[in-house]
Amino acid sequence: MNDQGDNGSGTKNGKIKEMPTLYSFSKILADYLFSIIILLLLSPFLLMLAVVIRLSVKGPVIYTQDRIGKDGKPFSIYKFRSMVYDAEKGEPFLSASGDERVTRTGRFLRKYRLDEIPNFINVLKGEMSIVGPRPERLFFINQIIKSAPQYIELHKVKPGITSWGQVKYGYASSVDGMIERLDYDLFYLKTRSTWFDLKIIILTIGTVFKGKGI
């Protein structure tokens, strides 16, 4: 892996890297084992979070939203509720800093990315990986590909809980931001390896502990 020669973003040239069977197998195995361990170890904490969320906001504790995964297949992503119930009516729009729809508890969850812990259930269902491009909604994907048709390349792999784009760019609060972040995700697809995945996980853990989430 070489992300030292530039800013670690992708380029418009180059092909998506075909992954060795050993890497693919070890990635799947690590996804399942790590997800099981995380959910089991954190189960008392997750139960406590569920109670706090239930007492502080209306609606189901676990929020589901349709996202697009590998091969363009839709799936329901699981997250802890961080917004008021029925926060989005009509046309979808992205959350940004100061979004009044985000609850007081939700701001804490998002700061430390705790709202995304239920994503590990998606990993166990085979819909996501721990490391991979973040999945988006079809509504926004249709806008992205008008300006950046290469976005469709991201659907060649499972989406992830964390990504190189998340680590280097962060949360995208607009379609333009998603397009800017795309270069980093394409770079990941062209250079991915076990060591690169590990690096992304380590950097993500640092982001979580520093409270630099969404």
Summary of the structure (lengths in Angstrom):
residues: 214
radius of gyration: 16.9
end to end distance: 27.4
largest distance: 50.9
contacts: 607
relative contact order: 0.17
helix: 52%
strand: 10%
